[in-house]
Amino acid sequence: MKIGILGNMNNMYFSMARYLADEGYDCELLVFDNEPLHFHPDADTFEGHRHLVVKQVNWGDPAHFLKKRTKAAADLTAYDFLIGNGAAPAFVHAAGRVLDLFVPYGEDLYRYPFGHVVHPVRQFSYWTMAWHQLRGIRQSPHVLFDKTNPEFDKVFQRLKYKGNRIANPPPLFYSKEYDECLFQQEQNNPHFIELQELRNQNELLVLQHIRQIWKNRRDPWNMKGNDRLIKGYAQFLSNNSLRKTKLLLFEYGDDVESTKKLIAELKLQEHVRWFPKSFRKDLMLFIKASDVVVGELYHAWNTYCVALETLAMAKPFIHNRNDAYLADAYPELYPMFQASSPQGIATALQCVLQNKEAAAEMGRKGRAWFEKYCVQEPLRQIRQLIEAKQKALHGQKSF
C-alpha cells in the first residue's frame, strides 16, 4: 500500500514522512507549488531524503485550484492512503477521494474552509476551493490536531466536524537526524563563528526564532506578542545591568522594522543581535547554543513548531500556555516558564540566570515529554490508521 503525504508547510510533513519511511512504509511526500523555499525538505536535512521519495508538484496553491484540480486528481491515483494539510482536503475532495488523515497547520483549518476575500482575479478559485475544503475536512475520518485554547477550539467547532479528532501534535520534528548529525555539521553553519563568540562572551543567551508579528493584525491568529519579549527583556536588563547577555532574533515576519524601532526606543541595541531568516537545519545550532528559548506570548498554545524544536533540543522554554484548559489533555504537561506579559518574561529570565542547572533539568524533562507525546504517541496512532486501511483493502496486515 502506497502512502501519499500531501503538502509540507513548516516542514512538519517531511518529518512525518521520514518517521514512516524509517518504519518501512512505502511513503512519498508531495511538496506543493506555493510552499516557500525555507520549508522545502532540503532546508531540514543534512543527509538528503534517504529512503523517502519527495516530489515537487505543480499544484496545491488555492489561487490556482480551478486550473490545477484535474492534474492533482491524476497524481493522487498513485496512492492508497492519503495524509494531507493545506488545501489537500479540497484537492482530494474535488478528485472524488477521501483524505484518510487531515493534519492541519493553521490557516488550512481557520481560513481556507470559509471563503475569505482575496484579489478579484483569484476570488472564484478561492471560493471554489473553500467549498471543497470544508467538505473534504468533514469527510476525512480522522483529524490529527492537538488541543489548543478555548478561543481557537471554537474555530475548530465551526467546521462541524463529526469524525475522529486525535488530540495529539503530529510528529513534526525529526529529532533523529539532529541527535546524530548536528555536532558533525556545526562548522558548516554560516553563523558558527559568530555563535561561538556570542556563547563565549555572554552569561545568558536568549533566543526567539518565531516570526516578528505583533503590530500587523491582518490575521489575528498569527499574532506572536514579540513586543512583550522586548519590553520584558528591557525590565530584566534594568535589574541586571552588569551581566553580559544577548537576545538573538531573526529578520522574519511583517513587523521586523517595528521591532527594531522598539528596541531603539528602549536603547537595547547593544544587547540584541539580528540574523537573517534561516533554514531549520541552520536554526537548530542557535537553539543548542542558547540558554533559553522564547516562543509565542500572545495566544496560549501547547504544541507548535518552535515549541517542539525547543523541547527536542532539551532547552528550557518560555511561552504562553493555558494549563487549566489542557488539564485533561495529557497525564502530564512538559515543564516550562509561563509568560504572557513583560513582567512574566523578566521573571522567567531572572529564574534562568539565577539557576541554570534547574533550567537545564527543565529542558531534559521537556525532551522526555517530546519523545513520548510528540513522536511515539502520534506515530502509534498513525500506524493504527494505516494498518486498518491496509486490512480493509487487502484483508491482512502488511507490516
Secondary structure, DSSP 8 states (H G I E B T S, - for coil): -EEEEE--GGGHHHHHHHHHHHTT-EEEEEE-TTS-GGGSGGGG-SS--TT-EEEE-S---GGGHHHHHHHHHHHHTT-SEEEE-TTHHHHHHHTT---SEE---SHHHHTGGG-----HHHHHHHHHHHHHHHHHHHH-SEEE-----HHHHHHHHHT---SEEE-S------HHHHHHHHHHHGGGSTTHHHHHHHHHH-SEEEE--S---SS--SSGGG---HHHHHHHHHHHHHT-TTS-EEEEEEE-STTHHHHHHHHHHTT-GGGEEEEE---HHHHHHHHHH-SEEE---SS--S--HHHHHHHHTT--EEE---TTTTTTTSSS----EE-SSHHHHHHHHHHHHH-HHHHHHHHHHHHHHHIIIIIIHHHHHHHHHHHHHHHHHHSS---
